[in-house]
Amino acid sequence: MNLNRFIPAFFFLSLSAIIPFFSYPDSVAAENSAAVLLSVQDFEGLGVEKSLARTVSDLLRTELGRSDRLRLLEETGRLYRMQRESVRFRDLFNEGTLRSLGELLESRFVLTGSVSRLDSVIVISSRIVDAETGEVLAAESAENRGGLSALGAAARTLARKVLAYFPLTGRITAVKGDTLAADLGLADGILPGQELTVADLEEKAAGLTTRPLRSSRYRVADALDHSCSLIPLIGLNKVVFAVGASVFSPGGLDRLLAAGARRKSEGLPESDTGKFGEVEVESVPAGALALVAGLDVGRTPVKVSRLAAGLQELILSLPGYKEVFDSITVTPGQLGKFHYDLERQTGRLTIFTVQPGITLRIDTLEVEVADSGSVDLPDFPAGIHEIEARKPGYKTWQSRIDLNFRQDSTLTVNLEPYPGSLFITSRPPGANIFIDGNFTGKATPWRLTRLESGARIVRLSLAGYGAALDTAEVQPGKDATLDLELKKGWFDFQPFGMTLVPAARLVTEQNDSVMVDTFYIDIYEVTNRAYAFFVAAANAKAPEGWVNNAPPAGEEDLPVAGVSFEEAERFAAWCGKRLPTEQEWALAAIGPAPHRFPWGESYHPGAANIWSEGLNHGAKVGSYPEDKSIFGLFDVVGNVAEWVDAWTDENQTYRVYRGGSYYVNETDPSLFSRDGHYPNSKNRYIGFRCARSLHSQR
């Protein structure tokens, strides 16, 4: 590839990617339409989104246009255009001087570069390239550690570094012997003793030259406002300058102009008459983007047949692999071969699983996960990966992850089970079916479909028969069966009945009003005798202190205690009832109008089984006549507190229990007593009673 001819064509003809930094006004542009000092090539995105690289390029163009170093051009009425951005500038110089400066306003130099990411840092690298030779004359970079919101600041920093190489300052207005008078325009910070460069440009028949013919260093003798006098440095060759010669601040331009002198001193040929070499670049794997001196020369393996001699910067970039940065030596008339083994970029991928027995497929890699846990892949190739998880009876789970270089990424796999089914039969048939305490509206035999997997509590009830209770394991995507036998007439343990509480509007202690529908509620708290039937029939766990699933002798009619909310709920479902809601319990215990005790607002000694009465354990239900609500409920102030179907808060952490007990003092128990415990907690002073809706199965 002939970079000597390729560069001008690339930078000046491909206007979609190249933006001239300055352009001539129409009168001068007619003579040389490509006359700009600096062109900005769209930066290359290396491992980042193309849109990010374009954003950086546009930010640089904007910041270069806003720079204070360029606002000195806003002195006169001559307008300039920056393509695409339509930013306008004015010229400090008259038309004659402008023609002399046309050489530098031609695109002698090109700004190119790349945008890459190292961990969380965005790195912007730029190079100032000699448009004639393709040689990189200077390189600057900036880092952005503040995310995309701080990208403008990084572009601003880099623009300032670049502008240091192109600091136009002013022009010569008068010549008095060796002393020159200069107009510095709007430039600030020029001080006596500072060194400046004076350059003289001329026009050739073929157009404006691309190098200053003469330049010399001067020192500022004195400075006033926007003007100063310049005297030559001692020991420099005397160069005679005329009015209109250009004045530059010392740092940047001198370094760029010195590049040409260095080429001569090193014996390297000038680009217009010089020698070139060839290079071949290979990589494993192939297909890496190759950038030589900031130019895209293709993908490996690639051969550049005409490349300016000397040191050239080489960058290889391939997604998923670490970038290669190297300086290669191009020898005139020879072919240089360069081979690179690219190092794979890796990150850490950790996949957490909830269900055991999952098969994970990551691209083409399959991993069996026997138990719940995690799969850790510490050196997994960076890039985009397709992940799939499968398990019989569960829906296939799919995801895509972009694993970044040197970063940890985690995924959690939670498969959604296919619904299962349960076919329930009974002897005799026709029994109502309850699942987890809820009436299904169906009777045996019946197949229930679309059930969530897991253990389900099944209760069957039929008039004249005792309830049958069992647990069925519903498996995802499978059909389970359950057959239960109902025993006739054995469910005859209830010496206590229920009372009907008519619908009423309940006024709470906070003076809130809520409507409660008609319902039935047990007159007595559930006794040890009743709970023993449940333990035997449902194979339930007996309360602590029972022997052979039976309460201690003589305690059969005491309220059962030491059972959790969950166990109380299962008992209620087993016998065709439920736990009362908190509003139902309050209405049945307190009545429509709030008061502290069934008999009034203050406690009567001996009225209820509380701590101050000295019993310090449960008493036979109904043995305290005064502790009776207006609807006939016994033991609402003392004996044991009672679980109700309510939560203490929106987070559903604690289940509510109401009423007093033998465990509290006379100043504490009242119909408004309210507290909470975990649903599975058991306390020796908490029992329950059951309720049932008027027009439902429970």
C-alpha positions, 0 to 999 in steps of 0.5 A: 500500500502506498501510504504516500499517495493513500494518506491525502486521498483518505483524509481529503476525499472521505469527508464522511470520516474526515473533518477539516479543522480549518478551511479557507474562505471562499476566495482562497478555497477556490485555489486549493479546496483541500487547504486545512492545517489539521484534519480530524479522522474518526477515531477507531473503537478498539473493544468499545462500541463504534458509537462511543468512538464517534462520540469521542471524535465529535467531542474533540472537534467541538472542543478544538473549536471552542479552545481559547487558543483559537478565539484569537481568530475572532478579530476581523470579519473573515468567516471560516466553516467547520464541516458538519459542525457549522462552527464559524471562525474569523481571521486575525490576518489580512488577505495577503498574510492569509495567503502566506499562511495557506501552507499551514492552513492546508491539511499538513497534519492529521489527527487520528487515534483510538478509543479503548477500555481498560477495566472501567477506564476509557483511554483516548489515544491520539496521534498527529500524523504527517500527511505527506509521509504517514509518520507519527510526529506526536502522540497524546492520550487522556483517560476517563475514569468518571464514566460516560458523563465525564467523557467531555472532560477527557476530550477537553483535556486531550484537545488542549494537549493537541492544541499545544502543537498548533498555537498561532499567536500573531504576525509581524507588523513592522521591521526595524533592523534586527527588532521586529514588532508583532501584533499578538491578537488576543493571545494572553500570557506573553511575557518579556523574556519569552521565546517565540518562533517567527516563520516565513512562508511562500507560494510556489507555482504548483500551489502553497508549499507544505513546509516553512522555508525559513524560521528563527527564534526570537525573544520578547523584549517588551510586551504591551496589550496585544503587541510586543517587540522581538529581538533575535536570540544570540548565536542564531543565523540571521534571517530577514523577515518581512511584514506579514511573517507569522509568529508562533508560541514556542512549544508545539510547532517547533516540535512538529517542524523539528521532525523534518529536520530530524529526518534529514539528520538521520539520513531518512529520505524526504517523502516526495523523493524518498524510499519506502519499505514493505511489511507483512503482518500476521497474527494467530488467530487471523482477522485482527484489525491492523492499524499502522501509523493510525491508518486502517490497513486491513485485517491480518494477514495483511501486506503493506507494499509501500510504507515510509521508512523509519519507526511506525506504530502498529496496533492489532485489535481483535474482539476477545483478545488483548490488543497489541501495541508495537513499534516496527522498523520499516527498512527502505527497499526491504520486506519486514515480516512481523508475527504476533500470537494474540493473547485471549482476554478472559474474565470470571463467570460465576453461575448460581443455581437454585434447583439441583440436577440442572444441565448448563450449556455455555456456548458449546460447553455443557456442565452438570450441576448435581446440587444447588450451588454455583459453577465458577469459571475463573478464566473464561473467554471474554465476549458474548456467550449464550447460556442455556439451562435445562431440567426435566419438568422445567421450562428451558432458561436462556440468557446472553451475557457479555463477559468483559475482560478482567471483570467478574460477572454473575448469573442466577439460574432459577428455572420455572417448573411446568405445572403438575397435576393431581388425580384424587379419588376417595372411598366413598366418592363425592368428597369435597376437595381442599388443597392447602386449606382452600376449597377447590369447588370440586369433588372426588374423583377429580384431576386438578391441573396446573398445580405448582410443584411441591408438597400439597396438603389435601383434605377431603370432607363428606357429610357423615364422614370424618375428614381425611387428610394427607400430603401429595407430592406434585412434580413438575410436568407429571401426573400424581395420584392420591386415594383416601378413605373416609371413616364414617361417624368417627368425627364425634369429639366436639362437646363444644359448639360454635356461635353465630356472629351476625354481620356488623360494623366494627369500631376499633380502638383507633376509632376506625370503622370496618364491616365484618360479614356474618360468620361462625366462631368456636365458643371455646378455645380448641382443647387438648382432647380435640387436638389429640384426634387431629394428631392421630388422624393426620399424623401430626406432631404432638405438642411438647410434653405429650406422651404417646401423642396424648396430653398429660392425664387430667389436662384433656379439657385445657386449651391446647398450647405450644402449637405454631400458627401453621399447625393451628391452620392445618388443624382448622383445615382438617376439621373443615374450618379456618382461623378467624380473621383479626376483625372477626376475632375482635367483633366476636370478643369485643362486640361492635363498640370497643371496651377493654373487658367484657364486663367494662373498662377495669379488671375484676379480681378472679374474672379471668385466668391471668398471672395475678390469679396465681394459676400460671398455666392453662385452665379448663376452657369455660371455667371463668364465667365472667371472661365471656363476650357478648356473643358467648365466647369464653376465655377472651381475656385470659387462659391462652392468647389466640392465633388469628389469620393476620400479619403484623406488617406489610412485610409478612414477617410475624403472625398476629395473636390476640387476647390476654393469657395466664402469662400476663399481669392484670394491667396488660390483658384486655380485649385489645391485647395484640402481638406477633410471632413467626408463623412457625414459632411455638409458645406455651401461652398461645392457643387458638379457636376456629371460625367458619364462614356462613355461606362457604365450605369453611 
